[in-house]
Amino acid sequence: MKTINWIKNNWKIFSVIILSIILGMIIGKAVLPDSRPAGDEHDHEVTQNTDPTIYTCSMHPQVRKEEPGLCPICAMDLVPLNTVASTDDGIGQDEIQMSASAVALANIQTVRVKRGVPVKTIHLTGKVKPDERNIAEIAARFGGRIETLFVNFTGQHVKKGQKLLTIYSPELITAQQELLEAAKYRETNPSFYKASRNKLKLWDLTEKQIEEIELSGKPAYRFDILSPISGTVTGRNVSVGDYVHEGSLLLEIIDLKKLWVMFDAYESDLSWIKKGDPVTFTLQSVPEKTFTSRVSYIDPFIDPETRVAQVRVEVSNPEFILKPEMFAKGVLESKITYESDQLLIPKSAVLWTGKRGVVYVKVPDREMPSFQFREIVLGPEAGNEYVVASGLEEGEEIAMNGVFKIDAAAQLAGKSSMMNPKGGKIPTGHDHGEMDMSTHQAGMDQNVQKEQIMITVYGNCGMCKDRIEETARAQEGVLSAKWESKTQKLHLAYDANILDPMDVEKAIAAVGHDTENQRAPDSVYENLPGCCLYDRHGK
């Protein structure tokens, strides 16, 4: 109590003491050195100012976000902006160096360029057709009247030499009388006799029929027309009592024990198809049975409307299971026709831009993963692989997965990339005040190599039109696309610097519409609305 009373009585003195202590602590803090041990420093300012990871789109670098997600333009996964290594010491303009963590984050996988025999599986559609060598059309060799008809209906089976019909012909009677008269002078005038026999042979009389006329000694007033082959009657153009003239078509007979299957092959597949290639095919009416044959003929012409060539296989049909006009689905596995040992790379390793193919080759002997931009020339497509015409060597290691992410890192670093092959920094879309927009647009127009083309695309209705045009316009480099149902033509204007029209055809086929070079998957076509189910090339 005495201490409290003293403070109350001397509060001014107590306040001065407290203020002196505080002032001394402040001065000591400023003058004396920091007594904290080394290594115990905390740079709070640096920690607070550390920039967060920025994410961007590999196809649209102007997109910048502070957290991962999808690109608002193309819906691709955003990638970290800081995937490029912090140093470019000793690497060239077409080489991009990445940290090990960035490679793992981008899930980049590589593969060695190898040599091998390219094999492609080709899916074909076609129809069963009669063997044209086994078709007999029975025409009248002379005029006359049909007296008897032994073929009563179309589809009747006949054997070779079987009677088809009986005809009465005054011309034939006269020719027989000439033969009988010439037979009397067989020894003295053999040429006249021989000419009389040959006249009857030219009218399709057999040796046996001619000998019967000579033995009987009198002309036959009714003459039998015999079948020249065994087969099925597929056409009957006369009835009993009909008068026919020389050259009139009477009957058609086809031997169905041997048939053709005519498949349609697109231009892009013809380099893979050669005579002797094995083909397996199935029929909707006989789903449990698989037929096997070999290519016996390749049409030397391409149909100007459907842009396909006919590929023929021959098949035996002893049990008459196959019938003309049946639809067939075939599979042909073929090696390329002109070379056997080729450089092969996976399709996933290639970036396409217009007429250029781009791959990223891993640079050996680097402390950090490094990839080199490389333009290559590709040959034919071989299943899930491409044949390399030039630009790569056997044994080189290329990226086969995460290629887009490597290219995105190269774009952001100003390196050579798919969309910027000469390198240099690219505009990000944020510096709007640093570029005159009219000048920028003029530059863009000068760089556009506009070309136009008409592509055959099959469809039916307005829904087809919308689907085809929207798919075409969604492809980068397409300037305009208009489809006409009457002509089945897509009028396409595009920038040849960044688009190959074949990519448009592939995209359209993927949504269910056949084009002149690409066939839509059957499963996609069958799921189209009923009004969109167009005639698939008339097959």
DAZI-V426423 format. One record per backbone hydrogen bond with DSSP energy under -1.0 kcal/mol. NH is the residue of the N-H (numbers start at 1). CO is the residue of the C=O. Records with the same first field share a line. If there is no record, write none. Layout:
NH = CO / CO
//
This chain:
5 = 1
6 = 2
7 = 3
8 = 4
9 = 5
10 = 6
14 = 10
15 = 11
16 = 12
17 = 13
18 = 14
19 = 15
20 = 16
21 = 17
22 = 18
23 = 19
24 = 20
25 = 21
26 = 22
27 = 23
28 = 24
29 = 25
30 = 26
31 = 27
32 = 28
40 = 37
44 = 42
47 = 43
48 = 44
49 = 45
55 = 65
56 = 79
63 = 60
65 = 55
71 = 76
75 = 71
78 = 69
79 = 56
81 = 54
85 = 97
91 = 88
95 = 92
96 = 371
98 = 369
103 = 99
104 = 100
105 = 101
106 = 102
108 = 103
109 = 401
111 = 398
113 = 396
114 = 344
116 = 342
120 = 334
122 = 332
124 = 330
126 = 328
127 = 262
128 = 326
129 = 260
134 = 131
136 = 253
138 = 251
140 = 248
144 = 244
145 = 168
146 = 242
147 = 166
148 = 166
150 = 164
155 = 233
156 = 153
158 = 231
161 = 227
162 = 159
164 = 225
165 = 225
166 = 148
167 = 223
168 = 145
173 = 169
174 = 170
175 = 171
176 = 172
177 = 173
178 = 174
179 = 175
180 = 176
181 = 177
182 = 178
183 = 179
185 = 182
186 = 183
189 = 185
193 = 189
194 = 190
195 = 191
196 = 192
197 = 193
198 = 194
199 = 195
200 = 196
201 = 197
202 = 198
204 = 201
205 = 200
210 = 206
211 = 207
212 = 208
213 = 209
214 = 210
215 = 211
216 = 212
217 = 213
223 = 167
225 = 165
227 = 162
231 = 158
232 = 254
233 = 156
234 = 252
235 = 252
237 = 250
241 = 146
242 = 239
244 = 144
247 = 140
248 = 245
250 = 138
251 = 138
252 = 235
253 = 136
254 = 232
255 = 134
259 = 315
260 = 129
261 = 313
262 = 127
263 = 311
264 = 125
265 = 309
269 = 266
270 = 267
272 = 269
273 = 270
276 = 295
277 = 274
279 = 293
280 = 331
281 = 291
282 = 329
289 = 286
291 = 281
293 = 279
295 = 277
296 = 312
297 = 312
299 = 310
303 = 308
307 = 303
309 = 265
311 = 263
312 = 297
313 = 261
315 = 259
317 = 257
320 = 317
325 = 128
326 = 323
328 = 126
329 = 282
330 = 124
331 = 280
332 = 122
334 = 120
336 = 118
337 = 271
342 = 116
344 = 114
345 = 386
347 = 384
349 = 346
350 = 347
351 = 358
353 = 356
354 = 498
356 = 353
358 = 351
359 = 374
361 = 372
362 = 397
363 = 370
371 = 96
372 = 361
373 = 94
374 = 359
376 = 357
377 = 390
379 = 387
382 = 385
385 = 382
386 = 345
387 = 380
388 = 343
389 = 377
390 = 377
395 = 113
396 = 393
398 = 111
399 = 360
400 = 109
401 = 109
406 = 402
407 = 403
408 = 404
409 = 405
410 = 406
411 = 407
412 = 408
413 = 409
414 = 411
415 = 410
416 = 93
417 = 420
423 = 420
424 = 414
432 = 430
434 = 431
440 = 436
441 = 437
442 = 438
443 = 439
444 = 440
445 = 441
446 = 442
447 = 443
451 = 494
453 = 492
455 = 490
457 = 488
458 = 514
465 = 461
466 = 462
467 = 463
468 = 464
469 = 465
470 = 466
471 = 467
472 = 468
473 = 469
474 = 470
475 = 472
478 = 475
479 = 493
480 = 493
482 = 491
484 = 489
488 = 484
490 = 455
491 = 482
492 = 453
493 = 480
494 = 451
495 = 477
496 = 449
498 = 495
499 = 495
503 = 500
505 = 501
506 = 502
507 = 503
508 = 504
509 = 505
510 = 506
512 = 509
513 = 508
515 = 518
516 = 456
525 = 521
526 = 522
528 = 525
532 = 529
533 = 530
534 = 532
537 = 535
539 = 536
//
